[in-house]
């Protein structure tokens, strides 16, 4: 799940058509939509179990397992689905996409360092 999520995010960035705002928004929506599941999977891989399935329980466990990850960045991405219809600015969409990729890479790097 973690590798697939990272691959999809990278693929969306590589294939991104910056001239087509609709496709940009679809790519970002796809990446951001799976971010909660990515955090859930990362927590499970690191801890071997989950404390719960609600967003607050997932975030609580994630923050305790990954204290080196910037909470503000995670929270910004977690808020996106609730304000999706109002997001239209192209630079902000790109920022969200690259932030999502950056966080996924950092989390996988942390897990890899601890397991190898």
C-alpha positions in Angstrom: 0.0 0.0 0.0 2.7 2.5 0.9 4.8 1.8 -2.2 1.7 2.0 -4.4 0.6 5.3 -2.9 4.1 6.8 -3.5 4.2 5.4 -7.0 0.7 6.9 -7.9 1.7 10.3 -6.5 5.0 10.3 -8.5 3.2 9.1 -11.6 0.6 11.9 -11.3 3.4 14.5 -11.0 5.3 13.1 -14.0 2.2 12.9 -16.2 0.9 16.3 -15.0 -0.4 18.5 -17.7 0.2 21.9 -16.2 -1.7 23.6 -19.1 -4.9 21.7 -18.3 -6.2 22.9 -14.9 -9.0 20.3 -14.8 -6.4 17.5 -15.1 -4.2 19.1 -12.5 -7.2 19.3 -10.1 -8.0 15.6 -10.8 -4.4 14.5 -10.1 -4.3 16.5 -6.9 -7.7 15.1 -5.8 -6.5 11.6 -6.4 -3.3 12.0 -4.4 -4.9 13.9 -1.5 -7.9 11.5 -1.4 -5.6 8.6 -0.5 -3.5 10.4 2.1 -5.5 9.3 5.1 -5.1 5.7 4.0 -1.4 6.3 3.5 -1.1 7.5 7.1 -3.2 4.5 8.4 -0.9 2.1 6.5 2.3 3.8 7.7 1.1 3.6 11.3 0.2 -0.1 10.9 3.5 -0.9 9.3 5.4 0.8 12.1 3.3 -0.3 15.1 1.9 -3.6 13.9 -1.6 -2.6 14.8 -4.0 0.3 14.7 -5.6 2.0 17.7 -8.7 2.9 15.7 -10.1 3.8 12.3 -11.4 7.3 12.8 -9.5 10.2 11.4 -8.6 11.5 14.9 -7.4 8.1 16.1 -5.3 7.6 13.0 -3.7 11.0 13.4 -3.1 10.5 17.1 -1.3 7.2 16.5 0.5 8.6 13.5 1.8 11.7 15.4 3.1 9.5 18.2 4.9 7.1 15.8 6.3 9.8 13.5 7.1 12.8 15.7 9.7 14.1 13.2 7.0 14.7 10.6 5.6 18.3 10.5 2.1 18.3 11.9 1.0 21.4 10.1 1.8 19.9 6.7 -0.2 16.8 7.5 -3.1 18.8 8.9 -3.2 21.0 5.8 -3.5 17.9 3.6 -6.1 16.3 5.8 -8.3 19.5 5.5 -8.2 19.6 1.7 -11.2 17.2 1.1 -13.4 19.4 3.2 -12.7 22.5 1.2 -12.1 20.9 -2.2 -14.8 22.8 -4.1 -13.3 26.2 -3.1 -9.8 25.3 -4.2 -9.1 26.6 -7.6 -5.7 28.3 -7.5 -3.2 26.5 -9.7 -0.1 27.2 -7.6 -1.9 26.0 -4.4 -2.9 22.8 -6.2 0.7 22.2 -7.2 1.9 22.9 -3.7 -0.5 20.4 -2.3 0.6 17.7 -4.8 4.3 18.2 -4.1 3.7 18.4 -0.3 1.8 15.1 -0.5 4.8 13.5 -2.3 7.3 15.0 0.0 5.5 13.7 3.1 5.1 10.2 1.7 8.8 10.0 0.8 9.8 11.2 4.3 7.5 8.7 6.0 8.8 5.8 3.9 12.3 6.8 4.5 11.7 6.8 8.3 10.2 3.3 8.1 13.0 2.0 5.9 15.7 3.3 8.2 14.2 1.6 11.2 13.7 -1.7 9.5 17.1 -2.1 7.8 
